[in-house]
Amino acid sequence: MNSKNIAVVIGLMGLSVSQAFAEDTMGTMTMMKGGQVTAIMPDGHMGTMTPDAKMGAEMMKMAKPIKHCMMMMTDAKGKTYMIDTSTKKAQAECEKMAM
């Protein structure tokens, strides 16, 4: 009985520690699904939605294709910036990060 209680306590401690470290680690990159829309706000928070066919068609009228790798960065104060990746060196770094 005591060994079961100890195992449960160790398991709960492990879960709480993993959550604490998760905030500091870099997230994994995932691809968007077809028809999905992602919004990025200046303070860095993001939202994703999958619009219905009518709304998606309206959004596609405003959309422009991405021609190269793009990078975003958030500063210490929480403001988000888009990094200029127009040079070959910046493109190489961007593509390296996206792999």
MARMI-978800 format. One record per atom (N, C-alpha, C, O): x, z, y; atom name; residue in three letters. Coordinates in steps of 0.02 Angstrom, whole numbers, plus 50000, padded with zeros to 5 digits. Layout:
BEGIN
- X, Z, Y, CA, Ala
...
//
This chain:
BEGIN
- 50041, 50000, 49940, N, Met
- 50000, 50000, 50000, CA, Met
- 50043, 50000, 50063, C, Met
- 50029, 49963, 50110, O, Met
- 50096, 50041, 50064, N, Asn
- 50139, 50043, 50123, CA, Asn
- 50174, 49977, 50134, C, Asn
- 50183, 49956, 50192, O, Asn
- 50194, 49943, 50081, N, Ser
- 50229, 49879, 50090, CA, Ser
- 50182, 49826, 50120, C, Ser
- 50205, 49783, 50158, O, Ser
- 50117, 49828, 50103, N, Lys
- 50069, 49782, 50132, CA, Lys
- 50061, 49795, 50207, C, Lys
- 50059, 49748, 50247, O, Lys
- 50057, 49858, 50226, N, Asn
- 50050, 49875, 50297, CA, Asn
- 50112, 49853, 50336, C, Asn
- 50106, 49827, 50392, O, Asn
- 50170, 49863, 50308, N, Ile
- 50232, 49843, 50341, CA, Ile
- 50234, 49767, 50349, C, Ile
- 50254, 49741, 50401, O, Ile
- 50214, 49731, 50297, N, Ala
- 50213, 49658, 50300, CA, Ala
- 50165, 49634, 50354, C, Ala
- 50181, 49586, 50390, O, Ala
- 50107, 49665, 50361, N, Val
- 50059, 49645, 50412, CA, Val
- 50088, 49658, 50482, C, Val
- 50081, 49616, 50526, O, Val
- 50119, 49716, 50492, N, Val
- 50148, 49733, 50557, CA, Val
- 50204, 49684, 50575, C, Val
- 50208, 49661, 50632, O, Val
- 50247, 49668, 50526, N, Ile
- 50301, 49620, 50539, CA, Ile
- 50273, 49551, 50555, C, Ile
- 50298, 49517, 50599, O, Ile
- 50220, 49531, 50520, N, Gly
- 50189, 49467, 50534, CA, Gly
- 50160, 49464, 50604, C, Gly
- 50168, 49413, 50638, O, Gly
- 50126, 49516, 50625, N, Leu
- 50097, 49518, 50693, CA, Leu
- 50152, 49518, 50746, C, Leu
- 50145, 49486, 50798, O, Leu
- 50206, 49554, 50732, N, Met
- 50262, 49554, 50780, CA, Met
- 50292, 49484, 50785, C, Met
- 50310, 49461, 50839, O, Met
- 50298, 49451, 50729, N, Gly
- 50326, 49383, 50728, CA, Gly
- 50283, 49335, 50768, C, Gly
- 50309, 49293, 50805, O, Gly
- 50217, 49341, 50762, N, Leu
- 50172, 49298, 50800, CA, Leu
- 50178, 49311, 50875, C, Leu
- 50178, 49264, 50914, O, Leu
- 50182, 49374, 50894, N, Ser
- 50186, 49389, 50966, CA, Ser
- 50252, 49366, 50995, C, Ser
- 50254, 49343, 51052, O, Ser
- 50306, 49373, 50958, N, Val
- 50372, 49351, 50982, CA, Val
- 50373, 49275, 50988, C, Val
- 50400, 49248, 51036, O, Val
- 50345, 49240, 50939, N, Ser
- 50345, 49167, 50942, CA, Ser
- 50306, 49141, 51002, C, Ser
- 50325, 49091, 51032, O, Ser
- 50251, 49175, 51021, N, Gln
- 50213, 49155, 51080, CA, Gln
- 50253, 49166, 51144, C, Gln
- 50249, 49125, 51190, O, Gln
- 50293, 49219, 51146, N, Ala
- 50333, 49233, 51206, CA, Ala
- 50386, 49179, 51215, C, Ala
- 50399, 49158, 51272, O, Ala
- 50417, 49157, 51160, N, Phe
- 50468, 49105, 51166, CA, Phe
- 50438, 49036, 51176, C, Phe
- 50472, 48992, 51203, O, Phe
- 50378, 49025, 51155, N, Ala
- 50346, 48959, 51161, CA, Ala
- 50339, 48938, 51233, C, Ala
- 50344, 48878, 51248, O, Ala
- 50329, 48984, 51279, N, Glu
- 50321, 48967, 51349, CA, Glu
- 50385, 48940, 51380, C, Glu
- 50382, 48900, 51427, O, Glu
- 50443, 48961, 51353, N, Asp
- 50507, 48940, 51381, CA, Asp
- 50534, 48876, 51349, C, Asp
- 50581, 48846, 51376, O, Asp
- 50507, 48855, 51293, N, Thr
- 50534, 48797, 51259, CA, Thr
- 50502, 48734, 51285, C, Thr
- 50447, 48735, 51312, O, Thr
- 50537, 48679, 51275, N, Met
- 50512, 48614, 51298, CA, Met
- 50459, 48590, 51248, C, Met
- 50469, 48593, 51188, O, Met
- 50404, 48566, 51274, N, Gly
- 50350, 48542, 51231, CA, Gly
- 50368, 48476, 51197, C, Gly
- 50413, 48441, 51219, O, Gly
- 50332, 48460, 51145, N, Thr
- 50344, 48397, 51110, CA, Thr
- 50306, 48342, 51145, C, Thr
- 50252, 48352, 51173, O, Thr
- 50334, 48283, 51143, N, Met
- 50303, 48225, 51174, CA, Met
- 50255, 48194, 51124, C, Met
- 50272, 48186, 51065, O, Met
- 50196, 48177, 51145, N, Thr
- 50148, 48143, 51103, CA, Thr
- 50124, 48081, 51138, C, Thr
- 50124, 48077, 51199, O, Thr
- 50103, 48033, 51099, N, Met
- 50078, 47971, 51128, CA, Met
- 50004, 47978, 51142, C, Met
- 49968, 48014, 51108, O, Met
- 49982, 47943, 51193, N, Met
- 49911, 47942, 51209, CA, Met
- 49874, 47897, 51159, C, Met
- 49903, 47849, 51134, O, Met
- 49813, 47914, 51145, N, Lys
- 49772, 47873, 51101, CA, Lys
- 49739, 47818, 51142, C, Lys
- 49733, 47824, 51203, O, Lys
- 49719, 47764, 51110, N, Gly
- 49686, 47709, 51144, CA, Gly
- 49625, 47732, 51183, C, Gly
- 49583, 47768, 51156, O, Gly
- 49619, 47712, 51245, N, Gly
- 49562, 47730, 51286, CA, Gly
- 49567, 47798, 51319, C, Gly
- 49522, 47818, 51356, O, Gly
- 49621, 47834, 51307, N, Gln
- 49628, 47902, 51335, CA, Gln
- 49655, 47899, 51406, C, Gln
- 49696, 47855, 51422, O, Gln
- 49633, 47944, 51449, N, Val
- 49655, 47948, 51518, CA, Val
- 49686, 48016, 51530, C, Val
- 49657, 48067, 51511, O, Val
- 49745, 48018, 51561, N, Thr
- 49779, 48081, 51577, CA, Thr
- 49787, 48085, 51653, C, Thr
- 49810, 48038, 51684, O, Thr
- 49769, 48142, 51682, N, Ala
- 49777, 48154, 51754, CA, Ala
- 49831, 48207, 51762, C, Ala
- 49830, 48258, 51727, O, Ala
- 49877, 48196, 51809, N, Ile
- 49930, 48244, 51825, CA, Ile
- 49922, 48265, 51897, C, Ile
- 49922, 48224, 51942, O, Ile
- 49914, 48330, 51908, N, Met
- 49903, 48357, 51975, CA, Met
- 49970, 48376, 52007, C, Met
- 50019, 48387, 51971, O, Met
- 49972, 48380, 52074, N, Pro
- 50035, 48398, 52108, CA, Pro
- 50064, 48465, 52087, C, Pro
- 50125, 48475, 52093, O, Pro
- 50023, 48511, 52063, N, Asp
- 50050, 48576, 52042, CA, Asp
- 50072, 48574, 51969, C, Asp
- 50091, 48626, 51942, O, Asp
- 50069, 48516, 51937, N, Gly
- 50095, 48508, 51869, CA, Gly
- 50045, 48515, 51813, C, Gly
- 50060, 48498, 51756, O, Gly
- 49984, 48539, 51827, N, His
- 49937, 48545, 51771, CA, His
- 49907, 48476, 51757, C, His
- 49900, 48434, 51801, O, His
- 49890, 48467, 51693, N, Met
- 49866, 48402, 51671, CA, Met
- 49799, 48408, 51636, C, Met
- 49781, 48461, 51611, O, Met
- 49762, 48354, 51636, N, Gly
- 49699, 48351, 51600, CA, Gly
- 49693, 48284, 51565, C, Gly
- 49719, 48234, 51590, O, Gly
- 49660, 48284, 51509, N, Thr
- 49653, 48222, 51470, CA, Thr
- 49579, 48213, 51452, C, Thr
- 49544, 48262, 51437, O, Thr
- 49557, 48151, 51453, N, Met
- 49488, 48137, 51433, CA, Met
- 49485, 48068, 51401, C, Met
- 49529, 48026, 51412, O, Met
- 49434, 48056, 51362, N, Thr
- 49421, 47990, 51334, CA, Thr
- 49353, 47968, 51362, C, Thr
- 49301, 47991, 51339, O, Thr
- 49355, 47924, 51412, N, Pro
- 49292, 47903, 51443, CA, Pro
- 49250, 47858, 51397, C, Pro
- 49276, 47829, 51349, O, Pro
- 49186, 47853, 51412, N, Asp
- 49144, 47806, 51374, CA, Asp
- 49163, 47735, 51393, C, Asp
- 49203, 47724, 51439, O, Asp
- 49135, 47686, 51358, N, Ala
- 49154, 47616, 51368, CA, Ala
- 49144, 47592, 51440, C, Ala
- 49187, 47556, 51467, O, Ala
- 49088, 47611, 51471, N, Lys
- 49073, 47589, 51539, CA, Lys
- 49124, 47617, 51589, C, Lys
- 49151, 47581, 51630, O, Lys
- 49136, 47682, 51584, N, Met
- 49183, 47715, 51629, CA, Met
- 49254, 47688, 51617, C, Met
- 49292, 47677, 51665, O, Met
- 49272, 47678, 51555, N, Gly
- 49338, 47651, 51538, CA, Gly
- 49348, 47581, 51568, C, Gly
- 49402, 47566, 51593, O, Gly
- 49296, 47539, 51565, N, Ala
- 49300, 47472, 51594, CA, Ala
- 49309, 47475, 51669, C, Ala
- 49348, 47436, 51698, O, Ala
- 49275, 47521, 51703, N, Glu
- 49283, 47530, 51775, CA, Glu
- 49354, 47553, 51792, C, Glu
- 49383, 47528, 51840, O, Glu
- 49381, 47599, 51753, N, Met
- 49449, 47624, 51766, CA, Met
- 49501, 47568, 51754, C, Met
- 49550, 47565, 51790, O, Met
- 49489, 47525, 51704, N, Met
- 49537, 47471, 51690, CA, Met
- 49541, 47422, 51748, C, Met
- 49592, 47388, 51756, O, Met
- 49489, 47416, 51788, N, Lys
- 49490, 47372, 51847, CA, Lys
- 49541, 47398, 51898, C, Lys
- 49569, 47359, 51936, O, Lys
- 49552, 47464, 51900, N, Met
- 49599, 47494, 51948, CA, Met
- 49669, 47502, 51918, C, Met
- 49716, 47516, 51954, O, Met
- 49675, 47494, 51853, N, Ala
- 49738, 47510, 51818, CA, Ala
- 49790, 47455, 51825, C, Ala
- 49774, 47396, 51830, O, Ala
- 49853, 47476, 51825, N, Lys
- 49910, 47430, 51825, CA, Lys
- 49954, 47451, 51766, C, Lys
- 49963, 47510, 51753, O, Lys
- 49982, 47402, 51730, N, Pro
- 50025, 47421, 51673, CA, Pro
- 50091, 47452, 51696, C, Pro
- 50117, 47436, 51749, O, Pro
- 50116, 47498, 51655, N, Ile
- 50181, 47528, 51668, CA, Ile
- 50235, 47480, 51643, C, Ile
- 50233, 47458, 51586, O, Ile
- 50282, 47464, 51687, N, Lys
- 50333, 47414, 51669, CA, Lys
- 50397, 47445, 51641, C, Lys
- 50437, 47410, 51610, O, Lys
- 50406, 47510, 51652, N, His
- 50467, 47542, 51627, CA, His
- 50454, 47616, 51616, C, His
- 50401, 47641, 51634, O, His
- 50502, 47650, 51586, N, Cys
- 50497, 47722, 51573, CA, Cys
- 50490, 47760, 51639, C, Cys
- 50523, 47744, 51688, O, Cys
- 50447, 47811, 51639, N, Met
- 50436, 47851, 51699, CA, Met
- 50450, 47925, 51683, C, Met
- 50439, 47947, 51626, O, Met
- 50473, 47962, 51732, N, Met
- 50487, 48033, 51723, CA, Met
- 50454, 48073, 51779, C, Met
- 50451, 48051, 51836, O, Met
- 50430, 48133, 51761, N, Met
- 50402, 48181, 51808, CA, Met
- 50443, 48245, 51802, C, Met
- 50471, 48260, 51749, O, Met
- 50446, 48283, 51856, N, Met
- 50484, 48346, 51856, CA, Met
- 50448, 48396, 51901, C, Met
- 50421, 48378, 51954, O, Met
- 50446, 48458, 51879, N, Thr
- 50416, 48512, 51919, CA, Thr
- 50471, 48557, 51946, C, Thr
- 50514, 48578, 51908, O, Thr
- 50469, 48573, 52011, N, Asp
- 50520, 48616, 52041, CA, Asp
- 50504, 48689, 52029, C, Asp
- 50454, 48706, 51998, O, Asp
- 50547, 48733, 52053, N, Ala
- 50539, 48805, 52042, CA, Ala
- 50476, 48832, 52074, C, Ala
- 50449, 48883, 52051, O, Ala
- 50451, 48799, 52126, N, Lys
- 50390, 48822, 52160, CA, Lys
- 50327, 48794, 52127, C, Lys
- 50271, 48813, 52146, O, Lys
- 50335, 48750, 52077, N, Gly
- 50277, 48724, 52041, CA, Gly
- 50252, 48656, 52065, C, Gly
- 50201, 48632, 52040, O, Gly
- 50286, 48625, 52113, N, Lys
- 50264, 48560, 52138, CA, Lys
- 50294, 48505, 52092, C, Lys
- 50352, 48509, 52072, O, Lys
- 50253, 48454, 52076, N, Thr
- 50274, 48402, 52031, CA, Thr
- 50297, 48340, 52070, C, Thr
- 50268, 48322, 52120, O, Thr
- 50352, 48310, 52045, N, Tyr
- 50381, 48251, 52076, CA, Tyr
- 50388, 48195, 52024, C, Tyr
- 50397, 48209, 51965, O, Tyr
- 50384, 48133, 52047, N, Met
- 50398, 48076, 52004, CA, Met
- 50470, 48054, 52019, C, Met
- 50488, 48044, 52077, O, Met
- 50510, 48048, 51967, N, Ile
- 50580, 48029, 51975, CA, Ile
- 50586, 47953, 51977, C, Ile
- 50555, 47918, 51938, O, Ile
- 50627, 47928, 52023, N, Asp
- 50639, 47856, 52029, CA, Asp
- 50683, 47834, 51970, C, Asp
- 50741, 47854, 51965, O, Asp
- 50655, 47794, 51927, N, Thr
- 50691, 47770, 51868, CA, Thr
- 50704, 47695, 51872, C, Thr
- 50704, 47661, 51820, O, Thr
- 50714, 47669, 51932, N, Ser
- 50722, 47597, 51941, CA, Ser
- 50793, 47572, 51925, C, Ser
- 50802, 47513, 51913, O, Ser
- 50843, 47616, 51924, N, Thr
- 50911, 47594, 51908, CA, Thr
- 50921, 47592, 51832, C, Thr
- 50884, 47625, 51794, O, Thr
- 50970, 47554, 51810, N, Lys
- 50984, 47549, 51738, CA, Lys
- 51005, 47616, 51709, C, Lys
- 50985, 47633, 51653, O, Lys
- 51044, 47655, 51746, N, Lys
- 51065, 47721, 51722, CA, Lys
- 51005, 47768, 51714, C, Lys
- 51000, 47802, 51663, O, Lys
- 50960, 47769, 51763, N, Ala
- 50901, 47811, 51759, CA, Ala
- 50856, 47789, 51702, C, Ala
- 50827, 47830, 51667, O, Ala
- 50849, 47723, 51692, N, Gln
- 50809, 47697, 51637, CA, Gln
- 50837, 47720, 51570, C, Gln
- 50799, 47739, 51525, O, Gln
- 50904, 47717, 51562, N, Ala
- 50936, 47738, 51500, CA, Ala
- 50923, 47812, 51487, C, Ala
- 50908, 47831, 51430, O, Ala
- 50928, 47854, 51538, N, Glu
- 50915, 47926, 51530, CA, Glu
- 50842, 47938, 51512, C, Glu
- 50827, 47980, 51470, O, Glu
- 50797, 47902, 51545, N, Cys
- 50726, 47910, 51532, CA, Cys
- 50709, 47891, 51459, C, Cys
- 50674, 47928, 51425, O, Cys
- 50735, 47834, 51438, N, Glu
- 50722, 47812, 51369, CA, Glu
- 50753, 47858, 51318, C, Glu
- 50725, 47869, 51264, O, Glu
- 50812, 47886, 51334, N, Lys
- 50845, 47934, 51290, CA, Lys
- 50802, 47996, 51282, C, Lys
- 50795, 48023, 51227, O, Lys
- 50773, 48020, 51338, N, Met
- 50731, 48079, 51336, CA, Met
- 50666, 48067, 51296, C, Met
- 50642, 48111, 51262, O, Met
- 50640, 48006, 51302, N, Ala
- 50576, 47990, 51269, CA, Ala
- 50583, 47980, 51194, C, Ala
- 50533, 47976, 51159, O, Ala
- 50643, 47974, 51169, N, Met
- 50653, 47963, 51097, CA, Met
- 50637, 48024, 51057, C, Met
- 50643, 48023, 50995, O, Met
//
